[in-house]
């Protein structure tokens, strides 16, 4: 089992926040562009944000592994 150091936990949290921020901005932008609002708009924005955030997290992980920064 991998040992989780305070440094690795910090970088993981930072990556999660960065990915979530990008996802949230994209979700908000899409819903705003469509002119949607209310509860339905918020739910759709949240779903879009989660999908985008997951994609960003995967992309960051692949990039860092390919550069040899993360094992």
Gaussian input, Z-matrix of N, CA and C with variables (Angstrom, degrees):
# hf/3-21g

backbone

0 1
 N
 C     1     B1
 C     2     B2     1     A1
 N     3     B3     2     A2     1     D1
 C     4     B4     3     A3     2     D2
 C     5     B5     4     A4     3     D3
 N     6     B6     5     A5     4     D4
 C     7     B7     6     A6     5     D5
 C     8     B8     7     A7     6     D6
 N     9     B9     8     A8     7     D7
 C    10    B10     9     A9     8     D8
 C    11    B11    10    A10     9     D9
 N    12    B12    11    A11    10    D10
 C    13    B13    12    A12    11    D11
 C    14    B14    13    A13    12    D12
 N    15    B15    14    A14    13    D13
 C    16    B16    15    A15    14    D14
 C    17    B17    16    A16    15    D15
 N    18    B18    17    A17    16    D16
 C    19    B19    18    A18    17    D17
 C    20    B20    19    A19    18    D18
 N    21    B21    20    A20    19    D19
 C    22    B22    21    A21    20    D20
 C    23    B23    22    A22    21    D21
 N    24    B24    23    A23    22    D22
 C    25    B25    24    A24    23    D23
 C    26    B26    25    A25    24    D24
 N    27    B27    26    A26    25    D25
 C    28    B28    27    A27    26    D26
 C    29    B29    28    A28    27    D27
 N    30    B30    29    A29    28    D28
 C    31    B31    30    A30    29    D29
 C    32    B32    31    A31    30    D30
 N    33    B33    32    A32    31    D31
 C    34    B34    33    A33    32    D32
 C    35    B35    34    A34    33    D33
 N    36    B36    35    A35    34    D34
 C    37    B37    36    A36    35    D35
 C    38    B38    37    A37    36    D36
 N    39    B39    38    A38    37    D37
 C    40    B40    39    A39    38    D38
 C    41    B41    40    A40    39    D39
 N    42    B42    41    A41    40    D40
 C    43    B43    42    A42    41    D41
 C    44    B44    43    A43    42    D42
 N    45    B45    44    A44    43    D43
 C    46    B46    45    A45    44    D44
 C    47    B47    46    A46    45    D45
 N    48    B48    47    A47    46    D46
 C    49    B49    48    A48    47    D47
 C    50    B50    49    A49    48    D48
 N    51    B51    50    A50    49    D49
 C    52    B52    51    A51    50    D50
 C    53    B53    52    A52    51    D51
 N    54    B54    53    A53    52    D52
 C    55    B55    54    A54    53    D53
 C    56    B56    55    A55    54    D54
 N    57    B57    56    A56    55    D55
 C    58    B58    57    A57    56    D56
 C    59    B59    58    A58    57    D57
 N    60    B60    59    A59    58    D58
 C    61    B61    60    A60    59    D59
 C    62    B62    61    A61    60    D60
 N    63    B63    62    A62    61    D61
 C    64    B64    63    A63    62    D62
 C    65    B65    64    A64    63    D63
 N    66    B66    65    A65    64    D64
 C    67    B67    66    A66    65    D65
 C    68    B68    67    A67    66    D66
 N    69    B69    68    A68    67    D67
 C    70    B70    69    A69    68    D68
 C    71    B71    70    A70    69    D69
 N    72    B72    71    A71    70    D70
 C    73    B73    72    A72    71    D71
 C    74    B74    73    A73    72    D72
 N    75    B75    74    A74    73    D73
 C    76    B76    75    A75    74    D74
 C    77    B77    76    A76    75    D75
 N    78    B78    77    A77    76    D76
 C    79    B79    78    A78    77    D77
 C    80    B80    79    A79    78    D78
 N    81    B81    80    A80    79    D79
 C    82    B82    81    A81    80    D80
 C    83    B83    82    A82    81    D81
 N    84    B84    83    A83    82    D82
 C    85    B85    84    A84    83    D83
 C    86    B86    85    A85    84    D84
 N    87    B87    86    A86    85    D85
 C    88    B88    87    A87    86    D86
 C    89    B89    88    A88    87    D87
 N    90    B90    89    A89    88    D88
 C    91    B91    90    A90    89    D89
 C    92    B92    91    A91    90    D90
 N    93    B93    92    A92    91    D91
 C    94    B94    93    A93    92    D92
 C    95    B95    94    A94    93    D93
 N    96    B96    95    A95    94    D94
 C    97    B97    96    A96    95    D95
 C    98    B98    97    A97    96    D96
 N    99    B99    98    A98    97    D97
 C   100   B100    99    A99    98    D98
 C   101   B101   100   A100    99    D99
 N   102   B102   101   A101   100   D100
 C   103   B103   102   A102   101   D101
 C   104   B104   103   A103   102   D102
 N   105   B105   104   A104   103   D103
 C   106   B106   105   A105   104   D104
 C   107   B107   106   A106   105   D105
 N   108   B108   107   A107   106   D106
 C   109   B109   108   A108   107   D107
 C   110   B110   109   A109   108   D108
 N   111   B111   110   A110   109   D109
 C   112   B112   111   A111   110   D110
 C   113   B113   112   A112   111   D111
 N   114   B114   113   A113   112   D112
 C   115   B115   114   A114   113   D113
 C   116   B116   115   A115   114   D114
 N   117   B117   116   A116   115   D115
 C   118   B118   117   A117   116   D116
 C   119   B119   118   A118   117   D117
 N   120   B120   119   A119   118   D118
 C   121   B121   120   A120   119   D119
 C   122   B122   121   A121   120   D120
 N   123   B123   122   A122   121   D121
 C   124   B124   123   A123   122   D122
 C   125   B125   124   A124   123   D123
 N   126   B126   125   A125   124   D124
 C   127   B127   126   A126   125   D125
 C   128   B128   127   A127   126   D126
 N   129   B129   128   A128   127   D127
 C   130   B130   129   A129   128   D128
 C   131   B131   130   A130   129   D129
 N   132   B132   131   A131   130   D130
 C   133   B133   132   A132   131   D131
 C   134   B134   133   A133   132   D132
 N   135   B135   134   A134   133   D133
 C   136   B136   135   A135   134   D134
 C   137   B137   136   A136   135   D135
 N   138   B138   137   A137   136   D136
 C   139   B139   138   A138   137   D137
 C   140   B140   139   A139   138   D138
 N   141   B141   140   A140   139   D139
 C   142   B142   141   A141   140   D140
 C   143   B143   142   A142   141   D141
 N   144   B144   143   A143   142   D142
 C   145   B145   144   A144   143   D143
 C   146   B146   145   A145   144   D144
 N   147   B147   146   A146   145   D145
 C   148   B148   147   A147   146   D146
 C   149   B149   148   A148   147   D147
 N   150   B150   149   A149   148   D148
 C   151   B151   150   A150   149   D149
 C   152   B152   151   A151   150   D150
 N   153   B153   152   A152   151   D151
 C   154   B154   153   A153   152   D152
 C   155   B155   154   A154   153   D153
 N   156   B156   155   A155   154   D154
 C   157   B157   156   A156   155   D155
 C   158   B158   157   A157   156   D156
 N   159   B159   158   A158   157   D157
 C   160   B160   159   A159   158   D158
 C   161   B161   160   A160   159   D159
 N   162   B162   161   A161   160   D160
 C   163   B163   162   A162   161   D161
 C   164   B164   163   A163   162   D162
 N   165   B165   164   A164   163   D163
 C   166   B166   165   A165   164   D164
 C   167   B167   166   A166   165   D165
 N   168   B168   167   A167   166   D166
 C   169   B169   168   A168   167   D167
 C   170   B170   169   A169   168   D168
 N   171   B171   170   A170   169   D169
 C   172   B172   171   A171   170   D170
 C   173   B173   172   A172   171   D171
 N   174   B174   173   A173   172   D172
 C   175   B175   174   A174   173   D173
 C   176   B176   175   A175   174   D174
 N   177   B177   176   A176   175   D175
 C   178   B178   177   A177   176   D176
 C   179   B179   178   A178   177   D177
 N   180   B180   179   A179   178   D178
 C   181   B181   180   A180   179   D179
 C   182   B182   181   A181   180   D180
 N   183   B183   182   A182   181   D181
 C   184   B184   183   A183   182   D182
 C   185   B185   184   A184   183   D183
 N   186   B186   185   A185   184   D184
 C   187   B187   186   A186   185   D185
 C   188   B188   187   A187   186   D186
 N   189   B189   188   A188   187   D187
 C   190   B190   189   A189   188   D188
 C   191   B191   190   A190   189   D189
 N   192   B192   191   A191   190   D190
 C   193   B193   192   A192   191   D191
 C   194   B194   193   A193   192   D192
 N   195   B195   194   A194   193   D193
 C   196   B196   195   A195   194   D194
 C   197   B197   196   A196   195   D195
 N   198   B198   197   A197   196   D196
 C   199   B199   198   A198   197   D197
 C   200   B200   199   A199   198   D198
 N   201   B201   200   A200   199   D199
 C   202   B202   201   A201   200   D200
 C   203   B203   202   A202   201   D201
 N   204   B204   203   A203   202   D202
 C   205   B205   204   A204   203   D203
 C   206   B206   205   A205   204   D204
 N   207   B207   206   A206   205   D205
 C   208   B208   207   A207   206   D206
 C   209   B209   208   A208   207   D207
 N   210   B210   209   A209   208   D208
 C   211   B211   210   A210   209   D209
 C   212   B212   211   A211   210   D210

   B1=1.4523
   B2=1.5279
   B3=1.3207
   B4=1.4506
   B5=1.5318
   B6=1.3269
   B7=1.4557
   B8=1.5268
   B9=1.3150
   B10=1.4512
   B11=1.5226
   B12=1.3184
   B13=1.4530
   B14=1.5278
   B15=1.3255
   B16=1.4707
   B17=1.5318
   B18=1.3066
   B19=1.4607
   B20=1.5237
   B21=1.3257
   B22=1.4646
   B23=1.5277
   B24=1.3242
   B25=1.4583
   B26=1.5277
   B27=1.3354
   B28=1.4655
   B29=1.5255
   B30=1.3345
   B31=1.4667
   B32=1.5274
   B33=1.3255
   B34=1.4611
   B35=1.5264
   B36=1.3191
   B37=1.4596
   B38=1.5246
   B39=1.3243
   B40=1.4581
   B41=1.5312
   B42=1.3253
   B43=1.4622
   B44=1.5146
   B45=1.3179
   B46=1.4617
   B47=1.5339
   B48=1.3251
   B49=1.4662
   B50=1.5306
   B51=1.3339
   B52=1.4680
   B53=1.5254
   B54=1.3213
   B55=1.4682
   B56=1.5233
   B57=1.3168
   B58=1.4597
   B59=1.5196
   B60=1.3244
   B61=1.4605
   B62=1.5273
   B63=1.3239
   B64=1.4673
   B65=1.5290
   B66=1.3238
   B67=1.4629
   B68=1.5086
   B69=1.3276
   B70=1.4588
   B71=1.5174
   B72=1.3247
   B73=1.4617
   B74=1.5228
   B75=1.3239
   B76=1.4689
   B77=1.5264
   B78=1.3181
   B79=1.4656
   B80=1.5180
   B81=1.3273
   B82=1.4557
   B83=1.5255
   B84=1.3391
   B85=1.4666
   B86=1.5320
   B87=1.3229
   B88=1.4704
   B89=1.5256
   B90=1.3096
   B91=1.4605
   B92=1.5300
   B93=1.3256
   B94=1.4591
   B95=1.5276
   B96=1.3346
   B97=1.4607
   B98=1.5236
   B99=1.3260
   B100=1.4569
   B101=1.5225
   B102=1.3199
   B103=1.4518
   B104=1.5160
   B105=1.3178
   B106=1.4608
   B107=1.5136
   B108=1.3113
   B109=1.4554
   B110=1.5089
   B111=1.2988
   B112=1.4507
   B113=1.5180
   B114=1.3130
   B115=1.4578
   B116=1.5193
   B117=1.3265
   B118=1.4723
   B119=1.5265
   B120=1.3199
   B121=1.4611
   B122=1.5187
   B123=1.3211
   B124=1.4652
   B125=1.5288
   B126=1.3270
   B127=1.4664
   B128=1.5321
   B129=1.3278
   B130=1.4620
   B131=1.5279
   B132=1.3287
   B133=1.4589
   B134=1.5234
   B135=1.3272
   B136=1.4630
   B137=1.5245
   B138=1.3316
   B139=1.4641
   B140=1.5227
   B141=1.3280
   B142=1.4647
   B143=1.5232
   B144=1.3179
   B145=1.4635
   B146=1.5239
   B147=1.3262
   B148=1.4592
   B149=1.5220
   B150=1.3253
   B151=1.4693
   B152=1.5244
   B153=1.3293
   B154=1.4667
   B155=1.5269
   B156=1.3221
   B157=1.4605
   B158=1.5257
   B159=1.3152
   B160=1.4683
   B161=1.5240
   B162=1.3269
   B163=1.4625
   B164=1.5139
   B165=1.3279
   B166=1.4722
   B167=1.5186
   B168=1.3341
   B169=1.4663
   B170=1.5283
   B171=1.3157
   B172=1.4656
   B173=1.5230
   B174=1.3343
   B175=1.4685
   B176=1.5266
   B177=1.3237
   B178=1.4653
   B179=1.5276
   B180=1.3160
   B181=1.4629
   B182=1.5243
   B183=1.3345
   B184=1.4570
   B185=1.5248
   B186=1.3242
   B187=1.4556
   B188=1.5284
   B189=1.3183
   B190=1.4614
   B191=1.5248
   B192=1.3192
   B193=1.4705
   B194=1.5197
   B195=1.3314
   B196=1.4684
   B197=1.5249
   B198=1.3174
   B199=1.4668
   B200=1.5235
   B201=1.3148
   B202=1.4587
   B203=1.5230
   B204=1.3274
   B205=1.4627
   B206=1.5277
   B207=1.3308
   B208=1.4641
   B209=1.5148
   B210=1.3210
   B211=1.4650
   B212=1.4967
   A1=108.43
   A2=116.76
   A3=121.90
   A4=110.76
   A5=114.45
   A6=119.45
   A7=108.65
   A8=116.46
   A9=121.38
   A10=109.43
   A11=115.34
   A12=120.63
   A13=109.24
   A14=117.27
   A15=119.22
   A16=111.94
   A17=116.73
   A18=120.54
   A19=111.52
   A20=116.97
   A21=119.60
   A22=111.07
   A23=116.84
   A24=120.64
   A25=110.09
   A26=116.51
   A27=121.14
   A28=110.62
   A29=117.24
   A30=120.71
   A31=111.80
   A32=117.00
   A33=119.55
   A34=111.06
   A35=116.83
   A36=120.40
   A37=110.37
   A38=117.16
   A39=120.69
   A40=111.01
   A41=117.40
   A42=121.16
   A43=112.66
   A44=116.64
   A45=121.15
   A46=110.01
   A47=116.70
   A48=120.36
   A49=110.34
   A50=117.39
   A51=120.84
   A52=110.80
   A53=116.96
   A54=120.76
   A55=111.19
   A56=116.18
   A57=120.60
   A58=112.27
   A59=116.35
   A60=120.54
   A61=110.74
   A62=116.32
   A63=119.96
   A64=110.14
   A65=117.20
   A66=120.93
   A67=112.45
   A68=117.01
   A69=121.22
   A70=112.53
   A71=116.00
   A72=119.81
   A73=110.49
   A74=116.99
   A75=119.85
   A76=110.56
   A77=117.45
   A78=120.86
   A79=111.87
   A80=116.64
   A81=121.46
   A82=110.59
   A83=116.98
   A84=121.11
   A85=111.16
   A86=116.85
   A87=120.14
   A88=110.54
   A89=117.69
   A90=121.31
   A91=110.95
   A92=116.81
   A93=120.81
   A94=110.54
   A95=116.72
   A96=120.73
   A97=111.81
   A98=116.46
   A99=120.77
   A100=112.63
   A101=116.87
   A102=120.62
   A103=113.51
   A104=116.82
   A105=120.27
   A106=109.80
   A107=115.41
   A108=120.51
   A109=110.16
   A110=115.47
   A111=121.15
   A112=113.20
   A113=114.20
   A114=121.06
   A115=111.89
   A116=116.73
   A117=119.71
   A118=110.48
   A119=116.67
   A120=120.07
   A121=112.10
   A122=115.93
   A123=120.27
   A124=111.14
   A125=116.68
   A126=120.23
   A127=111.33
   A128=116.63
   A129=119.96
   A130=110.02
   A131=117.36
   A132=121.09
   A133=111.01
   A134=117.22
   A135=121.04
   A136=111.20
   A137=117.23
   A138=120.05
   A139=111.04
   A140=116.41
   A141=119.99
   A142=109.72
   A143=116.53
   A144=121.35
   A145=111.61
   A146=117.47
   A147=120.10
   A148=111.97
   A149=116.52
   A150=120.21
   A151=110.15
   A152=116.87
   A153=120.47
   A154=110.75
   A155=118.15
   A156=121.54
   A157=110.99
   A158=117.31
   A159=120.65
   A160=110.60
   A161=116.30
   A162=120.16
   A163=112.53
   A164=116.72
   A165=120.80
   A166=110.29
   A167=117.38
   A168=121.10
   A169=110.47
   A170=116.65
   A171=121.04
   A172=110.31
   A173=116.80
   A174=120.75
   A175=111.49
   A176=117.11
   A177=120.41
   A178=110.46
   A179=116.52
   A180=120.74
   A181=111.45
   A182=117.13
   A183=121.23
   A184=110.55
   A185=117.18
   A186=121.35
   A187=111.47
   A188=117.12
   A189=120.57
   A190=112.20
   A191=117.18
   A192=120.55
   A193=110.69
   A194=117.46
   A195=119.97
   A196=111.03
   A197=117.92
   A198=121.80
   A199=112.17
   A200=116.86
   A201=121.15
   A202=114.20
   A203=116.48
   A204=120.35
   A205=110.52
   A206=115.81
   A207=122.14
   A208=108.02
   A209=115.24
   A210=119.11
   A211=110.69
   D1=139.88
   D2=-179.21
   D3=-72.79
   D4=141.89
   D5=177.18
   D6=-87.33
   D7=127.83
   D8=-179.60
   D9=-96.61
   D10=111.21
   D11=178.54
   D12=-89.16
   D13=161.64
   D14=176.41
   D15=-56.46
   D16=-34.72
   D17=179.04
   D18=-65.89
   D19=-44.17
   D20=-179.46
   D21=-67.52
   D22=-35.18
   D23=177.27
   D24=-66.10
   D25=-42.58
   D26=178.05
   D27=-58.43
   D28=-48.63
   D29=-178.13
   D30=-66.25
   D31=-34.42
   D32=175.97
   D33=-65.55
   D34=-44.69
   D35=178.58
   D36=-62.80
   D37=-42.10
   D38=178.25
   D39=-61.42
   D40=-41.56
   D41=177.53
   D42=-64.75
   D43=-39.46
   D44=178.50
   D45=-65.31
   D46=-44.22
   D47=179.89
   D48=-64.54
   D49=-44.23
   D50=179.80
   D51=-62.60
   D52=-44.57
   D53=179.21
   D54=-63.95
   D55=-43.51
   D56=178.57
   D57=-64.15
   D58=-37.32
   D59=178.43
   D60=-63.90
   D61=-46.85
   D62=178.14
   D63=-61.61
   D64=-45.87
   D65=179.04
   D66=-60.67
   D67=-43.22
   D68=179.52
   D69=-63.68
   D70=-41.48
   D71=178.96
   D72=-65.35
   D73=-43.00
   D74=179.11
   D75=-64.38
   D76=-44.94
   D77=178.46
   D78=-59.55
   D79=-45.26
   D80=178.69
   D81=-62.97
   D82=-43.38
   D83=-178.87
   D84=-62.93
   D85=-43.52
   D86=-179.39
   D87=-62.80
   D88=-48.09
   D89=-177.85
   D90=-65.60
   D91=-40.01
   D92=177.75
   D93=-64.67
   D94=-41.09
   D95=179.46
   D96=-63.82
   D97=-34.18
   D98=178.46
   D99=-80.11
   D100=-13.57
   D101=-178.98
   D102=77.67
   D103=19.47
   D104=-179.63
   D105=-84.44
   D106=158.88
   D107=177.48
   D108=-156.60
   D109=-172.82
   D110=177.62
   D111=72.94
   D112=-164.15
   D113=-176.41
   D114=-64.81
   D115=-43.46
   D116=-179.30
   D117=-62.48
   D118=-42.69
   D119=177.89
   D120=-62.46
   D121=-40.50
   D122=179.47
   D123=-65.34
   D124=-40.34
   D125=179.04
   D126=-66.29
   D127=-43.04
   D128=178.51
   D129=-65.69
   D130=-42.21
   D131=177.88
   D132=-60.10
   D133=-40.65
   D134=179.10
   D135=-65.10
   D136=-41.00
   D137=178.75
   D138=-65.43
   D139=-43.74
   D140=177.76
   D141=-61.80
   D142=-44.18
   D143=-179.21
   D144=-60.49
   D145=-41.28
   D146=-179.76
   D147=-66.23
   D148=-40.93
   D149=179.28
   D150=-65.64
   D151=-46.43
   D152=-179.83
   D153=-64.65
   D154=-43.50
   D155=179.70
   D156=-60.48
   D157=-40.53
   D158=177.19
   D159=-63.31
   D160=-43.57
   D161=178.06
   D162=-62.63
   D163=-40.96
   D164=178.23
   D165=-65.24
   D166=-42.23
   D167=178.37
   D168=-59.81
   D169=-44.61
   D170=178.99
   D171=-63.27
   D172=-44.73
   D173=-179.47
   D174=-62.24
   D175=-43.23
   D176=178.47
   D177=-62.95
   D178=-43.74
   D179=-179.96
   D180=-61.93
   D181=-46.07
   D182=179.28
   D183=-62.67
   D184=-42.90
   D185=179.97
   D186=-62.57
   D187=-48.37
   D188=-179.09
   D189=-64.98
   D190=-35.77
   D191=177.91
   D192=-70.85
   D193=-38.92
   D194=-179.47
   D195=-69.58
   D196=-29.17
   D197=176.62
   D198=-82.33
   D199=-8.29
   D200=179.25
   D201=79.98
   D202=13.60
   D203=-179.72
   D204=-77.71
   D205=-34.16
   D206=179.76
   D207=-123.38
   D208=139.76
   D209=178.01
   D210=-83.73

